[in-house]
Amino acid sequence: MDKVKPSIVLIGPTAPRFKGGIVHYTQSLYLELKKEHYRVAMVGFKRGYPARFFPGAKTPSPDSLFHFGNGIEQLDWLNPVTWWQTVRFIVKKKPEIVICQWWTWFWTLPFWFVLLGIKLLSRSKIVIIAHNHFDHEQALYKRWCSHLILAQADIIVVHNKEIQRDLHQLMPDKKIRLTFHPLYHFFKQDRITQAQAQSHLKLHSPLLLFFGHVRPYKGLNVLLQALSQLWRKGQKINLLIAGEFWEDKQKYWQMIKPKFRARVKIIDRYLADSEVAWYFVACDAVVIPYLAGSGSGPAKIALTFDKPLLATDVADNPDLFALGKVGVLVKSGQVNALATGIKQVLQNKGQFTSEIKRIKPKLTWQQLAKTIIEK
């Protein structure tokens, strides 16, 4: 007789009210658990973020390749009544496992109330997936918020050896499990060729892609300085910047000399899920020039499309490159190193693509589910 699989409640943001990497992650995990025949209930969020804390948050996801039924949007950060309603909903479900995404201090109060309620009123095991143990823009109170939430977990899952090491020091008695961040296969569209994508976007090779929200820690300024070096030496390399700016776009545009601006195309908006493939298929390599951070969603999308990476030695990039030579890894914040890396990643993209195809089977949602569920 087949063993009955545990019941699960998954807490996290969903489209269309929310958008971005955590949404894609939550929904991909949900689909994997359903595919493996776990009994899964979803708890989503009712109210979007205030724009004061999260620029661009007022604009919902323009479309989503995911569709949930009604009734999942339960938790409202502004309404404590919904916190208690969420606890009651979960306790009534009697799940063996509650999985909660943790990525920003903003959810501290509602998450603390809900997780504490689950601990007091049920026997459910709490698994927290810590995307960030501390926020990208660090502050003492944000560290305290993270510690308060992570302390509620029975198991913490991370995708970064550095985070694992930090949490072991902070919480030596906690079970902390490390697994690779999976790839986002739902973006893949094999019917699009690179020639078609470049024609569609009115771009041409050699083409680098910087993808995602533009925030200070992501190092776009360093990338522009590195490219300026190469442009001055006659290198005809094009750059596509695709994503919402969370700060003044003009300060970046001013970094580019007028005679080189034709080599840069900026798409200053959040891209619909259905558009993403065009941008990744069009490029020759994806640049992740981060100065800090814990992980990169665009890096995982790049590998989905077999695109080599030019990445800095922060976040989970060193862990990824330890699996195989999927591009060029350079020291963060170093303009000269990034300029050299640009030339290398474009010259050797065929070699890197072969290595990407070799390691992709290790970066699956099935492996993540196994890490979460195992005793």
MODA-V683412 format. One record per backbone hydrogen bond with DSSP energy under -1.0 kcal/mol. CO is the residue of the C=O (numbers start at 1). NH is the residue of the N-H. If there is no record, write none. Layout:
CO:NH
CO:NH
This chain:
7:96
7:97
8:41
9:99
10:43
11:101
14:18
16:61
20:24
21:25
22:26
23:27
24:28
25:29
26:30
27:31
28:32
29:33
30:34
31:35
32:36
33:38
34:37
39:8
41:10
43:12
44:74
44:75
50:53
50:54
54:57
56:59
72:44
72:74
75:46
76:79
79:82
80:84
81:85
82:86
83:87
84:88
85:89
86:90
87:91
88:92
89:93
90:94
96:125
97:9
98:127
99:11
100:129
102:131
102:132
104:107
105:108
107:111
108:112
109:113
110:114
111:115
112:116
113:117
114:118
115:119
116:120
117:121
118:122
125:98
126:154
126:155
127:100
128:157
129:102
129:131
136:138
139:143
140:144
141:145
142:146
143:147
144:148
145:149
146:150
147:151
149:152
150:153
155:128
156:177
157:130
158:179
160:164
161:165
162:166
163:167
164:168
165:169
166:170
167:171
171:174
175:156
177:158
184:187
185:188
189:192
193:197
194:198
195:199
196:200
197:201
198:203
206:238
207:284
207:285
208:240
209:287
210:242
214:246
215:218
216:219
217:291
217:292
219:223
220:224
221:225
222:226
223:227
224:228
225:229
226:230
227:231
228:232
230:235
231:234
235:237
238:208
239:265
240:210
241:267
242:212
244:214
249:253
250:254
253:256
257:260
260:263
261:264
263:239
265:241
267:243
267:269
272:275
272:276
276:280
277:281
278:282
279:283
285:209
286:310
288:312
296:300
297:301
298:302
299:303
300:304
301:305
302:307
303:306
308:286
309:328
310:288
311:330
312:314
314:317
316:320
317:321
318:322
324:326
326:309
328:311
330:313
331:334
334:338
335:339
336:340
337:341
338:342
339:343
340:344
341:345
342:346
343:347
344:348
348:352
349:353
350:354
351:355
352:356
353:357
354:358
355:359
356:360
359:362
360:363
363:183
364:368
365:369
366:370
367:371
368:372
369:373
370:374
